Amino acid sequence: MANPYAYDAVVIGSGPNGLAAAITIAQSGRSVVVYEAQSTLGGGVRSANLTAPGFIHDICSAVYPLAIGSPFFRALPLGKHGLEWIQPPAPLAHPLDDDTVIMLEHSVDATCENLGVDGEAYRKLMGWLVDQWDGLDSDILAPPRLPQRPLSLARFGLRAMRSGRRLAENVFAGQRARALFAGLTAHSMLPLEYAGSAAFGLVLGVTAHALGWPIARGGAQKLTDALASYLQQLGGEIVVNKCITALDELPSCRAVLCDLTPRQLVNIAGNRLSPRYRRSLQRYRYGMGAFKMDWALSAPVPWTVAQCARAATVHLGGTLDEIAFSERAAWSGDHADKPSCSSCSPRFSTIHGLRRQSTRCGPIATSPTAPGSI
Ligand SMILES: Cc1cc2nc3c(=O)[nH]c(=O)nc-3n(C[C@H](O)[C@H](O)[C@H](O)COP(=O)(O)OP(=O)(O)OC[C@H]3O[C@@H](n4cnc5c(N)ncnc54)[C@H](O)[C@@H]3O)c2cc1C
């Protein structure tokens, strides 16, 4: 019988999740089309010339330990579609006000060496996870299901379910290791006192050791372009400059997948959703915002502590207490005087000696009524 539908599936939004969904559908031999509102694909994984000629900046995300380590992405032939990962000399630097720096190195041992009294505690926290990451990653990153390594997952879970602050304070005695862990945990965009926030610090820390801190050569857009190219090779279609405002605009299809935020989904799906589900989407509280600034530089950043230049990311947040204060302030709708910042310098991927730098100050309180004030 002829297929009565124009497509088996329509995907709205071409962020990495939308493209991954479309690829999965296309891999199963089904027809799929992706609609993207912007003129370029990728959502938070895009690059553009934002400053001086010849400088390509990542518009949003820039460093991808969880992409290189994703069991799904790993299974895709993205290298054949132009993606090349490069690793910086060190994943992360965390300078403190006393003009010292804590370096998160690729190796656990080298990291322990600059943690003073907490070297052994760090090894105990991270070492076994790094050793078991290859295998345990599928249990940790997958949706809830029967785990393949239940004991290791439970061991991870007992630590991950705690708040970042509590884990750092219980495990580490000194400021240095606590600050390092706080900086990693702050990527959760949750107050450091929240249960479960430790999971982010643990996963980012372990991936930095087990997988590195990879940047796509040529910018984040290369990851999106590789996903899009593979999708098209599989027969998937992509339409840009098409902002879907209602599901009725879509061609006939068996399934619609929305790579959207809760309120965007309510706007598009309207009364096709049950009242209860619609209400829960409308009640969804968005998290903290982030402010990002891009620079084109004529020379390397003159860090007070030269070691910082070896790292792709520099956490500028200070001690655990300072980072926790900054996160808490934004969570409650205030602005911290000293917001914790993450400075990313993907110059390792540039050519002709050009340098680019972006600094993400986050979190900040979102202020929908006065965006210009941020
Ligand atoms: C400042 C910042 C820095 C970050 N840095 C990192 C990092 O270094 N590493 C990392 O791994 N993650 C990082 N992230 C997170 C990462 O960017 C997101 O996790 C990722 O982009 C989410 O992908 P997604 O596919 O779910 O959605 P998105 O990337 O948001 O994509 C959604 C897409 O849907 C499109 N769309 C929306 N509405 C419509 C419509 N009505 N019709 C058609 N299309 C529509 C949008 O234009 C967009 O392209 C960062 C996030 C921020 C904010």
The ligand as an SDF file (V2000), in Angstrom:
LIG
                    3D

 53 58  0  0  0  0  0  0  0  0999 V2000
   26.4620   30.1820   26.3950 C   0  0  0  0  0  0  0  0  0  0  0  0
   26.3750   28.6710   26.2630 C   0  0  0  0  0  0  0  0  0  0  0  0
   27.5320   27.9420   26.1400 C   0  0  0  0  0  0  0  0  0  0  0  0
   27.4630   26.5490   26.0140 C   0  0  0  0  0  0  0  0  0  0  0  0
   28.6430   25.8510   25.8940 N   0  0  0  0  0  0  0  0  0  0  0  0
   28.5950   24.5150   25.7210 C   0  0  0  0  0  0  0  0  0  0  0  0
   29.7950   23.7880   25.4900 C   0  0  0  0  0  0  0  0  0  0  0  0
   30.8930   24.3730   25.4320 O   0  0  0  0  0  0  0  0  0  0  0  0
   29.6990   22.4390   25.2930 N   0  0  0  0  0  0  0  0  0  0  0  0
   28.4870   21.7920   25.2950 C   0  0  0  0  0  0  0  0  0  0  0  0
   28.4590   20.5670   25.1090 O   0  0  0  0  0  0  0  0  0  0  0  0
   27.3280   22.4620   25.4800 N   0  0  0  0  0  0  0  0  0  0  0  0
   27.3490   23.8000   25.6820 C   0  0  0  0  0  0  0  0  0  0  0  0
   26.1870   24.4890   25.8280 N   0  0  0  0  0  0  0  0  0  0  0  0
   24.9060   23.7590   25.7290 C   0  0  0  0  0  0  0  0  0  0  0  0
   24.5230   23.4650   24.2400 C   0  0  0  0  0  0  0  0  0  0  0  0
   24.5990   24.6380   23.4750 O   0  0  0  0  0  0  0  0  0  0  0  0
   23.0800   22.9130   24.2180 C   0  0  0  0  0  0  0  0  0  0  0  0
   23.0370   21.7940   25.0740 O   0  0  0  0  0  0  0  0  0  0  0  0
   22.6550   22.4690   22.8250 C   0  0  0  0  0  0  0  0  0  0  0  0
   22.7380   23.5060   21.8930 O   0  0  0  0  0  0  0  0  0  0  0  0
   21.1890   21.9870   22.9090 C   0  0  0  0  0  0  0  0  0  0  0  0
   20.8550   21.4840   21.6460 O   0  0  0  0  0  0  0  0  0  0  0  0
   19.3670   21.3010   21.1940 P   0  0  0  0  0  0  0  0  0  0  0  0
   19.3960   20.5560   19.8980 O   0  0  0  0  0  0  0  0  0  0  0  0
   18.5620   20.6880   22.2740 O   0  0  0  0  0  0  0  0  0  0  0  0
   18.7460   22.7580   21.0120 O   0  0  0  0  0  0  0  0  0  0  0  0
   19.2990   24.0690   20.3000 P   0  0  0  0  0  0  0  0  0  0  0  0
   20.7400   23.9860   20.0420 O   0  0  0  0  0  0  0  0  0  0  0  0
   18.7690   25.2160   21.0930 O   0  0  0  0  0  0  0  0  0  0  0  0
   18.5660   24.0740   18.8800 O   0  0  0  0  0  0  0  0  0  0  0  0
   17.2020   24.3770   18.7260 C   0  0  0  0  0  0  0  0  0  0  0  0
   16.9940   24.8180   17.2850 C   0  0  0  0  0  0  0  0  0  0  0  0
   15.5780   24.9440   17.0250 O   0  0  0  0  0  0  0  0  0  0  0  0
   15.3890   26.0690   16.1920 C   0  0  0  0  0  0  0  0  0  0  0  0
   14.0000   26.5050   16.3400 N   0  0  0  0  0  0  0  0  0  0  0  0
   13.4320   27.0320   17.4490 C   0  0  0  0  0  0  0  0  0  0  0  0
   12.1280   27.2910   17.2160 N   0  0  0  0  0  0  0  0  0  0  0  0
   11.8880   26.9130   15.9380 C   0  0  0  0  0  0  0  0  0  0  0  0
   10.7120   26.9410   15.1130 C   0  0  0  0  0  0  0  0  0  0  0  0
    9.5660   27.4020   15.5620 N   0  0  0  0  0  0  0  0  0  0  0  0
   10.8020   26.4740   13.8440 N   0  0  0  0  0  0  0  0  0  0  0  0
   11.9880   25.9920   13.3770 C   0  0  0  0  0  0  0  0  0  0  0  0
   13.1170   25.9410   14.1050 N   0  0  0  0  0  0  0  0  0  0  0  0
   13.0540   26.4100   15.3640 C   0  0  0  0  0  0  0  0  0  0  0  0
   16.4010   27.0820   16.7160 C   0  0  0  0  0  0  0  0  0  0  0  0
   16.6490   28.1010   15.7520 O   0  0  0  0  0  0  0  0  0  0  0  0
   17.5940   26.1870   16.9550 C   0  0  0  0  0  0  0  0  0  0  0  0
   18.4040   26.0700   15.8150 O   0  0  0  0  0  0  0  0  0  0  0  0
   26.2150   25.8840   25.9850 C   0  0  0  0  0  0  0  0  0  0  0  0
   25.0410   26.6340   26.1190 C   0  0  0  0  0  0  0  0  0  0  0  0
   25.1230   28.0140   26.2650 C   0  0  0  0  0  0  0  0  0  0  0  0
   23.8330   28.7930   26.3980 C   0  0  0  0  0  0  0  0  0  0  0  0
  1  2  1  0
  2  3  1  0
  2 52  2  0
  3  4  2  0
  4  5  1  0
  4 50  1  0
  5  6  2  0
  6  7  1  0
  6 13  1  0
  7  8  2  0
  7  9  1  0
  9 10  1  0
 10 11  2  0
 10 12  1  0
 12 13  2  0
 13 14  1  0
 14 15  1  0
 14 50  1  0
 15 16  1  0
 16 17  1  0
 16 18  1  0
 18 19  1  0
 18 20  1  0
 20 21  1  0
 20 22  1  0
 22 23  1  0
 23 24  1  0
 24 25  2  0
 24 26  1  0
 24 27  1  0
 27 28  1  0
 28 29  2  0
 28 30  1  0
 28 31  1  0
 31 32  1  0
 32 33  1  0
 33 34  1  0
 33 48  1  0
 34 35  1  0
 35 36  1  0
 35 46  1  0
 36 37  1  0
 36 45  1  0
 37 38  2  0
 38 39  1  0
 39 40  1  0
 39 45  2  0
 40 41  1  0
 40 42  2  0
 42 43  1  0
 43 44  2  0
 44 45  1  0
 46 47  1  0
 46 48  1  0
 48 49  1  0
 50 51  2  0
 51 52  1  0
 52 53  1  0
M  END
$$$$
